[in-house]
Amino acid sequence: MEEPLLDTAAGADQLSTKPHDLYEGGNEDYAPVRSFDALRCMFWTETVKLWKMAGPAVITMLCMYGTNFAVVLFVGHLGTVELSAVSISLSVISTFAYGFLFGMGSALETLCGQAFGAGEIHMLGIYMQRSWIILLVTSLFILPIYIFATPVLKLLGQEDDIANLAGEFTIQTIPSLFSLAIIFPSQKFLQAQRKVKVLAWIAVLGLLIQIGMLCLFILVFGWGTLGAAVAFDIVRWGMAIAQVVYIMGWCRDGWTGFSWLAFKEIWAFVRLSLASAVMLCLEIWYTMSILILTGHLDNAVIAVGSLSICVNINGFELMLFIGINVAISVRVSNELGSGRPRAAKYSVYVTVFQCLLIGIFFMIVILITKDSFSL
């Protein structure tokens, strides 16, 4: 007799091997997988569910990262000092802030995902507002690092000409810091409801608009690094505003208006956000430490500029896995909130296996093309 694929909340087995039947009828969970056919069916079903979320999430993260890469690409035409300075600013100062705020905002994935899975959709807007408040306050604490970027970079051993220009560029990008406090919670709010396609469209349009503005400000107007900073700030805030407009206009179930409940139990939310930040941001900060150490080498201008290009290329792979991480986080939270722990467990197994294969694929590609891909 064929192994059943599902068990219900009441414990009755349902004999079904069709992927589209797996979640029909309410709080159904997978039955234990004890046959190859059941494994194959579960693996395919979870793959489809994962990449429906991960595809748009990966596009969003790649385009968000692409805004940094585009700035570096255009600034590289201005000179080696400009390239090194902007790379240091984006890879050290901005990455520090990005990693910390992204980590704190990721606490929202668990809360919003479980609330959505449990049917408490009205709580998503409260959680998002609470995260907005916390991240905006956190941005104020990070602000001195932006203001005093030049002495900070000199203290870390960077050359004066690089540190001075990097500090100037960092101050010009302060508006983008506060945009992240809006973008990350808004993303988690929409991702928890699986409204990821709109995020992908906003990110793609943002990247295209930024490329156009970089061409205009740098190549036509000749504004140099100032033009790069202005384009960076405008696009980041444009993305933040677009997400908020969509939430307030088209997410009536999750968004019920501003509420004083956002200030309730805020300290417990802060502790959860800090724990999430420590867990995630260290994975992003390691590139920052590499560039800082490179600044101590002989002929640091060329060394930092060259390594920044490699780091930016490697960053695209990192964004791929971060996008997958966002998708599986939402999947697990939704399943746990709906009372389907076995589905959550199996989704993690499938995701880890596929990420391993993707990592091996990229490793093989780099090894095969090690003498030519940098050209």
WOLIN-V954920 format. One record per backbone hydrogen bond with DSSP energy under -0.5 kcal/mol. CO is the residue of the C=O (numbers start at 0). NH is the residue of the N-H. E is the energy in kcal/mol with one decimal. If there is no record, write none. Layout:
# WOLIN-V954920
co:nh:e
CO:NH:E
CO:NH:E
This chain:
# WOLIN-V954920
co:nh:e
4:30:-2.7
5:13:-1.6
6:28:-2.9
7:10:-1.4
11:7:-1.9
13:4:-0.6
13:5:-1.1
13:15:-1.0
17:20:-1.7
18:21:-1.4
20:23:-1.2
22:25:-0.7
25:27:-2.0
28:6:-3.3
31:33:-0.7
34:38:-2.2
35:39:-3.0
36:40:-2.5
37:41:-2.5
38:42:-2.9
39:43:-2.4
40:44:-2.4
41:45:-2.7
42:46:-2.1
43:47:-2.3
44:48:-2.3
45:49:-2.7
46:50:-2.5
47:51:-1.6
48:52:-0.9
49:52:-0.7
49:53:-3.6
50:54:-1.9
52:56:-1.7
53:57:-3.2
54:58:-2.2
55:59:-2.4
56:60:-2.4
57:61:-2.8
58:62:-2.3
59:63:-2.4
60:64:-2.6
61:65:-2.1
62:66:-1.2
63:66:-0.5
63:67:-0.7
64:67:-0.7
64:68:-2.1
65:69:-2.9
66:70:-1.4
67:71:-2.2
68:72:-2.6
69:73:-2.4
70:74:-2.6
71:75:-1.8
73:76:-1.4
74:77:-2.3
74:78:-0.7
78:82:-2.2
79:83:-2.5
80:84:-2.8
81:85:-2.6
82:86:-2.1
83:87:-2.4
84:88:-2.4
85:89:-2.7
86:90:-2.9
87:91:-2.1
87:92:-0.9
88:93:-2.8
89:94:-0.7
91:95:-1.8
92:96:-2.0
93:97:-3.3
94:98:-2.9
95:99:-1.9
96:100:-2.8
97:101:-2.7
98:102:-2.1
99:103:-2.3
100:104:-2.7
101:105:-1.4
103:106:-1.2
104:107:-1.6
105:108:-1.2
105:109:-0.7
106:110:-1.4
107:111:-2.8
108:112:-2.1
109:113:-2.3
110:114:-2.3
111:115:-2.6
112:116:-2.2
113:117:-2.1
114:119:-2.4
115:118:-1.1
118:120:-1.2
119:122:-1.5
120:123:-1.5
120:124:-0.5
121:125:-0.7
122:126:-2.6
123:127:-2.4
124:128:-2.2
125:129:-2.2
126:130:-2.2
127:131:-2.5
128:132:-2.1
129:133:-2.1
130:134:-2.8
131:135:-2.4
132:136:-2.1
133:137:-2.3
134:138:-2.2
135:139:-1.4
136:140:-1.4
137:141:-1.7
138:142:-1.6
139:143:-0.5
141:144:-1.5
141:145:-0.9
142:145:-0.7
142:146:-2.3
143:147:-2.7
145:148:-1.2
147:151:-1.9
148:152:-2.8
149:153:-2.3
150:154:-2.3
151:155:-1.5
152:157:-2.4
153:156:-1.5
158:162:-2.9
159:163:-2.9
160:164:-1.5
161:165:-2.7
162:166:-2.4
163:167:-1.9
164:168:-2.5
165:169:-2.5
166:170:-2.0
167:171:-1.6
168:172:-0.9
169:172:-0.8
170:173:-1.4
172:175:-0.8
172:176:-0.9
173:176:-1.1
173:177:-1.1
174:178:-1.3
175:179:-1.2
176:179:-0.5
176:180:-0.6
177:181:-0.5
178:181:-1.2
178:182:-2.6
179:183:-2.1
181:185:-1.6
182:186:-2.5
183:187:-2.2
184:188:-2.3
185:189:-2.0
186:190:-3.0
187:191:-2.2
188:192:-0.7
189:192:-0.5
189:194:-2.7
190:193:-1.9
193:195:-1.2
195:199:-1.9
196:200:-2.3
197:201:-2.3
198:202:-2.4
199:203:-2.6
200:204:-2.5
201:205:-2.3
202:206:-2.3
203:207:-2.3
204:208:-2.6
205:209:-2.3
206:210:-2.3
207:211:-2.0
208:212:-2.4
209:213:-2.8
210:214:-2.1
211:215:-2.0
212:216:-3.4
213:217:-2.3
213:218:-0.9
214:218:-0.8
214:219:-1.2
215:219:-0.5
215:220:-2.8
216:222:-3.0
222:225:-1.1
223:227:-1.4
224:228:-2.2
225:229:-2.5
226:230:-2.3
227:231:-2.1
228:232:-2.5
229:233:-2.5
230:234:-2.2
231:235:-2.1
232:236:-2.3
233:237:-2.2
234:238:-2.4
235:239:-1.9
236:240:-2.6
237:241:-2.3
238:242:-2.1
239:243:-2.0
240:244:-2.7
241:245:-2.1
242:246:-2.3
243:247:-2.7
244:248:-1.9
245:249:-2.9
246:250:-1.4
250:254:-2.8
253:124:-1.2
253:255:-0.7
258:261:-1.3
259:262:-1.8
260:263:-1.3
262:265:-1.0
264:268:-1.3
265:269:-2.1
266:270:-2.2
267:271:-1.9
268:272:-2.4
269:273:-2.7
270:274:-2.1
271:275:-2.2
272:276:-2.3
273:277:-2.4
274:278:-1.7
275:279:-1.9
276:280:-2.9
277:281:-0.7
279:282:-1.2
279:283:-0.6
280:283:-1.0
280:284:-2.2
281:285:-0.8
283:286:-0.9
284:288:-1.7
285:289:-1.6
286:290:-2.0
287:291:-1.9
288:292:-2.1
289:293:-1.9
290:294:-1.4
292:295:-1.5
293:296:-2.0
298:302:-1.9
299:303:-3.1
300:304:-1.9
301:305:-2.7
302:306:-2.5
303:307:-2.4
304:308:-1.3
305:309:-1.6
306:310:-3.0
307:311:-2.4
308:312:-2.0
309:313:-2.6
310:314:-1.9
311:315:-0.9
312:315:-0.8
312:316:-0.8
313:317:-1.8
314:318:-2.6
315:319:-1.6
316:320:-1.7
317:321:-2.3
318:322:-2.4
319:323:-1.8
320:324:-2.4
321:325:-2.3
322:326:-1.9
323:327:-2.6
324:328:-2.1
325:329:-2.1
326:330:-2.6
327:331:-2.7
328:332:-2.2
329:333:-2.8
330:334:-2.4
331:335:-2.6
332:336:-2.6
333:337:-1.5
334:339:-3.1
335:338:-1.3
339:343:-1.6
340:344:-2.2
341:345:-2.6
342:346:-2.1
343:347:-1.5
344:348:-1.9
345:349:-2.3
346:350:-2.0
347:351:-2.7
348:352:-2.1
349:353:-2.2
350:354:-2.6
351:355:-2.0
352:356:-1.9
353:357:-2.3
354:358:-2.6
355:359:-2.3
356:360:-2.2
357:361:-2.3
358:362:-2.1
359:363:-2.3
360:364:-2.3
361:365:-2.3
362:366:-2.3
363:367:-2.4
364:368:-2.1
366:369:-0.6
368:371:-1.8
368:372:-3.0
371:374:-1.4
